[in-house]
Amino acid sequence: MIQLSELPVSYGKIHLPAKVALVVTQKPESGYNLITIEWFMRTSLTPPMFAISIGKTRYSHECLEANRYFNLVFPSLKMKPLLTLCGSNSGRDMDKFAVGKVEYIAGKLHKLPVLKDAVACFECEIATQIRSGDHTIYIGEVHYSWENPEEKLFYFQEGIETKPL
Ligand SMILES: Cc1cc2nc3c(=O)[nH]c(=O)nc-3n(C[C@H](O)[C@H](O)[C@H](O)COP(=O)(O)O)c2cc1C
C-alpha cells in the first residue's frame, strides 16, 4: 500500500536507472569545461530543445552565465571514467579535457568541442532560463547534432553499474 514517506529519502531513491550526459561549456576566460549531469530533458520538437539543470555553485554555472551556449553530450560505454572524473571534480581546480585526455573536434556553432567517443552530441544556444531552487534550468535550442552509430549509450543502473541499452 502506498504511504507517506520521508521526502529527502524518497526524492533520492527514485532516480535510478538514469541516463547521464556531459555538458561542454566555454570558460569565461578561455578553454572549455565538462560537467556530468543527470538532470536534463527534451522540451521541444520544433525547434528541438533541451533543458539542463545546473547547480548554482558549479563552475559550469559560471561558464553558462558568461557564454550562452553548450554542447550536450550523450556518452558511450567507454566514457565511464570520464563521467566519474567530470562528476567529482570542478573545472575551477582542474582542466578536465587535459586530465581526461579527451579527444574532440571543433563544433560548428561556436567551435565548442564535439567529443569523438560520444554516441551523440547536440550544439545548443541558450534560449531561456528558469530559477529552480539551488539550480538554474537552462533551455537550449539545438543548432547542430552529431551521432556515432557504432557506440552504445551509457546509463546508470545501480550506483555506478552500467548496461548497454
Ligand atoms: C551521476 C552524476 C550526476 C550529476 N548530475 C548533476 C546535475 O544534473 N546537475 C548538476 O549541477 N550537477 C550534477 N552532478 C554534480 C556535478 O557533476 C559535479 O558537482 C561537478 O564536479 C561540477 O563540476 P564543475 O564545478 O566543473 O561545473 C552530477 C554528478 C554525478 C556523478
The ligand as an ORCA input file, in Angstrom:
! r2SCAN-3c Opt
* xyz 0 1
  C      25.945     10.870    -11.929
  C      26.051     12.330    -11.618
  C      25.016     13.186    -11.984
  C      25.101     14.562    -11.716
  N      24.079     15.388    -12.114
  C      24.186     16.729    -11.941
  C      23.179     17.606    -12.470
  O      22.206     17.192    -13.096
  N      23.347     18.940    -12.270
  C      24.421     19.462    -11.573
  O      24.520     20.694    -11.415
  N      25.393     18.641    -11.080
  C      25.305     17.298    -11.254
  N      26.291     16.464    -10.780
  C      27.406     17.031     -9.989
  C      28.490     17.675    -10.870
  O      28.833     16.824    -11.947
  C      29.748     17.949    -10.030
  O      29.417     18.803     -8.941
  C      30.899     18.536    -10.822
  O      32.085     18.362    -10.105
  C      30.723     20.030    -11.142
  O      31.773     20.426    -11.992
  P      32.078     21.967    -12.330
  O      32.321     22.685    -10.997
  O      33.321     21.914    -13.183
  O      30.907     22.533    -13.051
  C      26.233     15.094    -11.039
  C      27.274     14.232    -10.677
  C      27.189     12.857    -10.973
  C      28.337     11.950    -10.590
*
